[in-house]
Amino acid sequence: MRVKYCLFDMIQLTMTPEFWSAQSCMGHSYLCGNCVSIKIEIPKEETIVTMQGKAAVVWSGTLASGKGHAEFESGAGGAIPVTCALEDKTPAGKSSPEELLAAAHASCFSMALSQMLTMGGCRKIEELRVAITTTLDQVNKDGPYLITREEVDVSGRAPGLDEAGFLKAVEAAKTMCAVGLALKGNVEIVYKTSFDTSS
């Protein structure tokens, strides 16, 4: 990229010398004798890592009597049977969109919390448990069902860490959990935190 730089305007270059080289002026409609053409070599930005997760659901039949299963690209869990909790009166052994969302949020938050504890100096994390209950509700009588609320129960045990440090890490994890941030503003999220001080 080439920009015009005029010494007459008393403009100071702020870029370090290795990123630019001065050449003779060729840009003005008049020759003021005080201009140089600056060639700026902009360093390539570091590549931002983008992660993707992929899942698929195969469904057959009606909503009330049909059946389906979820498959993850990672292969984890194999084929997981899924159902509509509103329609299926015998959902035992089958998951649902609400439950899968709870699992996604819980796993993401537990990992974010682990990272925040580690960055805060915690050297040993014995156990973190994040249990999430999602609420599916029909807000308007004739409207669709919506996931309106999540209750997030966070507990942990880490020798050498006090409750204040744990609560601070939980607050930090809220700002780092990708799933929680995606839900923010659309779903009411209520957190409950407990810390085991017996370790």
Secondary structure, DSSP 8 states (H G I E B T S, - for coil): -EEEEEGGGT----S-GGGEEEEE----SS--S-EEEEEE--------------EEEEEES-TTT-EEEEEETT-TTSSEEE--TTT-S--TT-B-HHHHHHHHHHHHHHHHHHHHHHHTT-----EEEEEEEEEEEESSTTS-EEEEEEEEEEEEE-TT--HHHHHHHHHHHHTT-HHHHHHTTTSEEEEEEEE----
